[in-house]
């Protein structure tokens, strides 16, 4: 299995909605995708309300690490908060980080977003932070990388710091059953389905690194790596344009707040 990062993020061709440049039109296109076509931004904002950056858990002048930040709209939103000093926006995709600079500029926080080429295993952050965010990125982390990821998080996170896992999903047995039916339907062509063999119907997609973990597995991952987690389930689906039935019954979108066990 790939030990660096998924092929998708190497010289990646981005969808038009991520291609933000200096024009207002390009930024409005991104916002339309985040707010109207999907629930991505509303779900992220719900997670931030739950986190409560104004609360006593977070100091003024806080530092944030956004790992797997993509075009870094999440980083820019965080940077706009009055208590945030700056945000490290870390991503392996050069194309995404190129557009991230324009996203930060449109949101007026270019001086508060530090754009860093990095990965789960090499985040390239050399100071401790108050908050680590993994937004729609954890499901791209291969199983063999999880310990390295959380070791890095523990290294850069202050003892009182918090981890926010957001814009993520876990799957239910209904989804696994659907995949089993799909395997049976395409049994004669099963060699083409190598990325989810019968022995492991939830193997990650080899191109994008997409993982389909169950809630119990996620709880175990967090606990085994030294964190206690509180899960919060979102009401609705990530995509507003009626996802497939198996997604509606088999996927649950959530955010989780992690604190150290020790």
C-alpha positions in Angstrom: 0.0 0.0 0.0 1.1 3.5 -0.8 3.1 4.9 2.2 3.3 8.5 1.0 -0.1 9.8 -0.1 -2.7 8.9 -2.6 -2.0 9.1 -6.4 -4.9 11.5 -6.8 -3.1 14.3 -5.1 0.0 14.1 -7.3 -0.2 16.6 -10.1 -3.9 16.6 -9.5 -6.4 18.1 -12.0 -8.9 20.0 -9.9 -12.6 20.4 -10.4 -13.6 23.9 -11.6 -15.2 24.9 -8.3 -11.8 24.5 -6.6 -9.9 26.7 -9.1 -10.0 30.0 -7.3 -8.0 32.8 -8.7 -8.0 36.6 -8.3 -11.5 37.0 -9.7 -14.6 37.3 -7.6 -16.4 35.0 -10.1 -14.0 32.1 -9.2 -14.5 32.7 -5.4 -18.3 32.8 -5.8 -18.1 29.5 -7.7 -16.3 28.0 -4.7 -18.9 29.4 -2.2 -21.7 28.1 -4.3 -20.2 24.6 -4.1 -19.6 24.8 -0.4 -22.9 26.4 0.6 -25.5 25.5 -2.0 -24.5 22.4 -3.8 -23.2 20.7 -0.7 -23.4 20.9 3.1 -19.6 21.1 3.4 -19.5 24.6 4.8 -22.6 24.4 7.0 -21.3 21.1 8.5 -17.9 22.7 9.1 -19.6 25.8 10.7 -21.7 23.5 12.9 -18.5 21.7 14.1 -16.9 25.1 14.9 -19.9 26.2 16.9 -19.6 22.9 18.9 -15.9 23.5 19.4 -16.6 27.1 20.7 -13.4 29.0 19.9 -14.7 31.8 22.1 -14.8 29.5 25.1 -12.3 29.1 27.9 -10.7 26.1 26.3 -8.9 28.3 23.8 -6.6 31.2 24.4 -6.3 34.5 22.6 -3.6 34.3 20.0 -4.1 30.6 19.4 -2.3 28.7 16.6 -4.0 26.2 14.4 -2.8 23.4 12.2 -5.1 22.4 9.4 -3.7 19.1 8.0 -5.0 18.1 4.6 -6.3 21.6 4.1 -6.9 21.3 0.3 -7.6 24.8 -1.1 -7.6 25.9 2.5 -11.0 27.5 2.8 -11.3 25.9 6.2 -7.9 27.4 7.2 -9.1 30.8 6.0 -12.4 30.6 7.9 -10.5 29.7 11.1 -8.0 32.5 10.5 -10.8 35.0 10.5 -11.6 34.3 14.1 -10.5 37.0 16.4 -8.8 34.6 18.8 -6.7 32.9 16.1 -3.2 34.3 15.6 -2.5 32.2 12.4 -3.2 28.9 10.8 -0.8 26.4 9.2 -2.5 25.1 6.0 -0.8 21.8 5.2 -1.5 19.8 2.0 0.5 17.5 -0.4 -1.2 18.9 -3.5 0.7 21.7 -5.2 -2.3 22.6 -7.3 -4.6 22.9 -4.3 -2.1 25.0 -2.4 -1.7 27.3 -5.4 -5.4 28.2 -5.2 -5.3 28.3 -1.4 -3.4 31.6 -1.6 -6.3 33.2 -3.5 -8.9 31.8 -1.1 -7.1 33.4 1.8 -6.8 36.6 -0.1 -10.5 36.7 -0.9 -11.3 36.2 2.8 -8.9 38.9 3.8 -6.6 36.6 5.9 -3.6 36.2 3.6 -1.3 37.3 6.3 -2.8 34.8 8.8 -2.7 31.6 6.7 0.8 30.0 6.4 0.7 27.6 3.4 2.9 24.6 3.9 3.5 21.7 1.5 3.3 18.6 3.7 1.7 15.2 4.4 0.2 13.2 7.2 3.7 11.8 8.0 5.6 15.0 7.3 3.4 18.0 8.2 6.4 20.4 8.4 5.2 22.2 11.4 7.9 23.0 14.0 6.0 24.6 16.9 3.2 23.5 19.1 -0.4 24.5 18.3 -3.6 24.8 20.2 -5.9 23.1 17.7 -5.4 20.5 15.0 -8.1 20.2 12.3 -8.6 17.3 9.9 -11.4 18.4 7.6 -12.4 15.8 5.0 -8.9 14.4 5.1 -8.8 11.6 7.6 -10.6 9.2 5.2 -7.6 9.6 2.9 -5.1 8.4 5.5 -4.0 4.8 4.9 -4.1 2.4 7.9 -0.4 2.1 7.9 0.0 5.9 8.3 -2.4 6.4 11.2 0.1 5.9 14.0 2.5 8.3 12.2 -0.2 10.9 11.8 -1.3 10.8 15.4 2.3 10.7 16.6 2.9 13.9 14.7 -0.3 15.4 16.1 0.8 14.6 19.6 4.2 16.1 18.9 2.8 19.5 17.8 -0.3 19.7 20.0 -0.1 21.5 23.3 -1.0 19.4 26.3 -4.3 21.3 26.6 -4.9 21.3 22.8 -7.8 19.8 20.9 -8.2 17.9 17.7 -11.3 18.5 15.4 -12.2 15.8 13.0 -14.8 17.2 10.6 -16.6 16.8 7.3 -16.1 13.0 7.6 -18.3 10.0 7.3 -18.4 6.5 8.7 -20.3 3.6 7.0 -22.9 1.2 8.5 -23.6 -2.4 7.8 -26.2 -1.4 5.2 -23.4 0.0 3.1 -21.2 -3.1 3.5 -24.2 -5.2 2.5 -24.6 -3.1 -0.6 -21.0 -3.6 -1.5 -21.4 -7.4 -1.1 -24.3 -7.3 -3.5 -22.2 -5.3 -6.0 -19.4 -7.9 -5.7 -21.9 -10.7 -6.5 -23.4 -8.8 -9.4 -19.9 -8.2 -11.0 -18.5 -11.6 -9.9 -17.4 -12.5 -13.4 -15.4 -9.3 -13.6 -14.1 -9.5 -10.0 -10.5 -8.9 -11.1 -11.5 -5.4 -11.9 -12.7 -5.0 -8.3 -9.3 -5.7 -6.8 -9.5 -2.7 -4.6 -12.3 -4.2 -2.6 -11.8 -8.0 -2.6 -14.3 -10.3 -0.9 -11.8 -10.7 2.0 -12.0 -7.0 2.7 -15.0 -5.2 1.1 -13.9 -1.9 2.7 -10.4 -1.8 1.2 -9.5 1.8 0.3 -9.8 3.0 -3.2 -6.3 2.9 -4.7 -6.5 6.2 -6.6 -7.9 8.6 -4.0 -7.1 6.6 -0.9 -10.8 6.8 0.2 -11.4 4.6 3.3 -14.8 3.4 4.4 -14.4 2.9 8.2 -17.1 2.1 10.7 -17.7 4.1 13.8 -16.3 1.4 16.1 -13.1 1.3 14.1 -12.7 5.1 14.3 -13.3 5.0 18.1 -10.6 2.3 18.3 -8.2 4.3 16.2 -8.6 7.4 18.3 -8.3 5.5 21.6 -5.3 3.4 20.5 -3.5 6.6 19.6 -4.1 8.3 22.9 -7.3 10.3 22.4 -10.8 10.2 23.8 -13.4 11.3 21.3 -16.9 12.8 21.4 -18.9 12.1 18.2 -21.6 14.4 16.9 -23.8 13.2 13.9 -24.9 15.7 11.3 -28.5 15.9 10.3 -28.5 15.3 6.5 -26.1 14.3 3.8 -23.0 16.1 2.6 -24.4 16.4 -1.0 -27.7 18.1 -1.3 -28.5 16.7 -4.8 -30.0 13.5 -3.5 -27.1 11.0 -3.1 -27.7 7.3 -3.9 -29.9 5.4 -1.6 -27.0 3.3 -0.3 -25.3 6.5 0.8 -28.4 7.8 2.5 -28.8 4.7 4.5 -25.2 3.5 4.7 -23.2 6.7 5.4 -23.3 8.9 8.5 -21.6 12.3 8.4 -20.0 13.4 11.7 -17.6 15.6 13.5 -15.6 14.5 16.5 -13.7 16.5 19.1 -10.6 14.7 20.5 -8.7 15.4 23.7 -5.7 13.6 25.1 -6.4 10.6 27.4 -3.5 11.2 29.7 
